[in-house]
Structures are given as structure tokens and as C-alpha cells.
Amino acid sequence: MAELLNWLFGQYADYSTIFIVLELIAVVFGVASVLLASKTNILVFPIGLVSTAIFVYLLWKWQLFGDMFINAYYTVMSLYGWINWSKNKKTQSVEHKQSNDANNVRIEHLHAGDIPILSALAAGTMGFVALIYYFRPVINNGFSFDGAVLGLHLFTWVDYTDMLTTALFLMAMWLMARRKIEHWILWIIADAISVPLYFYKGFTFTALQYVVFTLIAIWAYYEWQRRYRTQHRAQPHTAYA
């Protein structure tokens, strides 16, 4: 048991207290934001912003630039999603003044028109993260090319996995901001992959967070399906951007 605990948390012995506290705060706010998302509660975005902002700082310090890019993107998309959900909720409230549902953000399914954007987002993301990892020796060398060795042969399985999960997460966040049910499927896949990935990287609290994320995402997918059916029984279908 002692060896297991040391394997899980031993790396934190070298961390400053402030980094540990910040990671825990980011994890708590991250879990809270996913729970709010599952309930289509618009507070998902301000709560999530706290988590992503902290992780941007921590991941920069840890030199995990691919992960940092994910969270920086989350921050931007959270602002976009907040505006999008607010507009939609206002529209729904006007059209259904008699409704007692406080969380009346309208849920939609993925449309064919979303596929080209998702494809471009995935390709652009993987290319961008690959570029970051290609120039990682330069970045780690204080952004100096002196003595830095570059090449695809330096890529590890972790780098390729990061490229995949980054693309999945970014597509999921865009779909979430657009209120598409299918974003939960991408979260489930990416979260499940991230669990062993973060354990391997030595960030146990973050890995445990992704265990919780995976379980919540599975439940939330069925919850959004239920809400979708309820909404569309109660009113005729109307498409919203």
C-alpha cells in the first residue's frame, strides 16, 4: 500500500504547496463545471473558467504545452459558449413564459453542416500540437535554437496521444458551446484516454479528475438525451445557431 501511495503521490513531494493547492482548486472547479453542464446550467461557463485559467498557468509551469493549449482554448470557448447559451436561454424564456424550467437552454443534435467545421478543427489542432512538440527542444531551451535537436523521431507515444486527445477535447468544447448532445461522446472518449495519460505524466489529482469526468460524461449523455426528448415533446422543433 505504501508503495502504491508513493507511486500515486510521490511526485508531489517536490512541488511547492501553492502548486498543489492550485491543482486541487482547479480540479474541484472542473468537476463542478461538468456537473453543471450535465444539467444544462449556464453556470458551467464561469465555473469552468476558473478551472481552465488555473490549469493554463500550471501547465505552462510544467511545460506541458499541448495541454496548456487545450485549456487556453477552453477559456476562449467558455466565453463563446456563455454568450451562445445566454442568447438561446433568453429566446427560450420569451417563447415559453409559462415554463417552470429554469435551465431551458435548447439542446440540439449534430447536423451535417457541423462536420466540415469539426474536421477542420481536428486537423488544425493536431497539426498545431504536432508543431509545438516538434519545436519543444527549442521551447525548453529558452526559445533558443542553440544545441537544440529537432525531428519527428523525438516524438513519443505520449505526444501522439496528446495530439489525439487535444483534437477530441477541442471538438467537444465547440459542440458543447453549440449545445450539441454528441459533445458528450467525445468527452467520454477523450476523458477515458486522459486517465492513464495523466497518471503516466505524474499528475495524480488531475488523473483522478478525469476518472470522475468520464463517469459524469456517461451519465450526462443520457441526461441530455432525456432532456432533448422532453423539450421536443413540449414544443415543435426550431433550429438555433
N, C-alpha and C positions, 0 to 999 in steps of 0.2 A: 504493500500500500504506500509506503514511504517513497519507494522508487517511482510509482505512478504519479504521486503528487509532485514529486520533484521534476518529472518529465513534463507535466502539465503546466506547472507554475514556476519552475526553477529559473526561467529566463527573467522573471520579474525582479529577481534579486539584484540585477544590475540596473534596473530602471529607477529613475527618481520618483518620489512619491507623487509629484504633480502629474507625471505622465500616467501613472496607474489610475489616479483619481479621474483624470480627464477621459481615459478609455472607458471606465465604468460609467461615467455620466453619459458618454456618447452611446454606450450600449443600452442603457436604460431608456434614453430618449428614442433610440432607434426602434426598440421593441414596442414602445408606446405608440410610435407613429404607424407601425404596421398594424397594430390592433385598431387604431383609429381608421386606417384605410379599409380594413375589413368591414367596418361599419359605415363606410362612405361618409365619414365625418371629416369636414373640411379642415379641422384642426390638425389633420395628418401633416399638412404642409408646414405650418410654423413650428410644430414639434420636431418634425423631420429636419428642418433647417438647423436646429441646434446640434443635432447629431452629426449631420454632414459637415458642418463648419468645423467642429472639433476634430473630426476624422481627417479633414484636409490638412489641418495643422500637424496632427500626429503622424500621418503618412508621409508628409514632407520631411519631418524629422527622422523617420525610419527609412527614408529613401526608397519607399515603395511607390514609385511614380505612376505606375499603371493604376493602382488602387486610389491614389490621390486624384487622378484624373476622373475616375468614376464618381467620387464624392463631390468634386468640383462641379461636374455635370449635374449631379443630383441637386446641388444647391440652385443652379440656374433653372432646371426643370421644375423644382419645387415652387419657385416664384411663378413660372408659367402655369403650372397646374393649379396653384392657388387662385390666379386670375380666372382661368378657364372654369374651374368648379364654381367660383363665386358668381360668374355670369350665368352659368347654367342653373344654379340654385335659385337665383333671383327670378329667372324666367319661369322656372317650375312653380315657384311660390305665387307668382302673379296668376298663372294659369290654374292653380289649384289652391285657392284661398281657403277652401274648406278642409284641406288635408291636415291631419294631425301629425304627419310625419315630418320631423324636424330635419331629417337627413334625406331630403328629397332630391339629391343630385341624381340626374338621369343616367342610368347605366346603358351602355351600348355594346354590341358585338363588333368584332373586327370586320372591316369592309375591304373589298378588293382594292379600293383606292389607297389603302394603308400599306399594301405590300411593297410598292416601289420605294416609299419613304423608309420603311423598315430595312429593306435590302441595302439601300444607300447608307443608312445609319450603321448597319452591321459592317459593311465593307470599309467605310471610312474609319470606324472605330478601331477595327482590327489593324488596319494599316497605320493609324496614328500610334497605337500602343506598340506595334512592332518597331516603329521608328524610334520611339522612346527607348525601348530595350536595346536597339541597335547602337544607339549613342550613349547607352548607360555608362560605359567606361569613361566617356568624356564628362558626363554629368558628375559621376563620382570622383572625377579628377579635378573638381572645381571648375568645370566647363572649360577645361584646357585639353588640347589635342596632344600635348607633350607626353610621349610614352604610352598613350592610350592605344589599345589594340581593339580593332573593330572586326565584326564578322558574324554571319549567321551561325557559324559553328559554336559560338559562345552562348547561344540560346539554350535554355534548359526546358524540361517539361513544365516547370512552374511558369515560365514565361509564356509558353504556348497556351497553357490553361488560363492564365491571366487574360490573354487576348480573347479567348472564348467567353469567359465569364463577363469581361468588360462589355463585350458586344451584347450579350444577353441582358445584362443589367440596364444598359442604356436603352435598348429597345423596350424593355419592360417599363422603365420610367416614363418614356414617351407615351406608351399606350395607357399607362396609369393616368397621366395628365389629361389624356383624351377620353378617359372614363371607359376604357375597353376591358371587358371581362377577361380576355385572353392574356392580359398582362400578368395575371397570377400564375399561369402555366410557365411563363418564362422565369418568374421569380422562383418557383418551385425547383426548376432545373438548376438555375444558377446558384441558389442558396445551398442546395444539396451538394453541388460541386465544391462550394466555398468552405464547407465544414472541414474536410480533411486538408484543404489547401491552407487554411489559416492555422490549423494545428501544426502543419509542417513548417509554416513560417514562424511558429513560436508565439502566436498571439491567441492564447487560450480563451480569454474572455470574449474576444471577437468571434472565435470559432464557435463557442457556446451560444453566442448571439445568433449565429446562422443556423444552429440546430433549432432554436426557437422560431426563427424566421420561417424555416421550412415547414414546420408543423402549423404555424399560423396561416401560411400561404395556402396549404392544402385545404384547411377549413374555410378560409376566406373565399377560395374559388367557388366552393359550393354555396357559400353565403351570398355571393354576388349573383350566382345563377338563380337562387331563390328570389332575391330582390328584383332581378330582371323580370322574372315571370310575374311577380306581384305587380310591378309597375305597368307591364304591358297588358295585364288583365284589366287594370283600372282605367287605362286610357289608350286611345289609338296611337299607333307608332308615329313618332315625329323624329326626324333626323336633326341632330345638332352638331355643330362643328366642335 
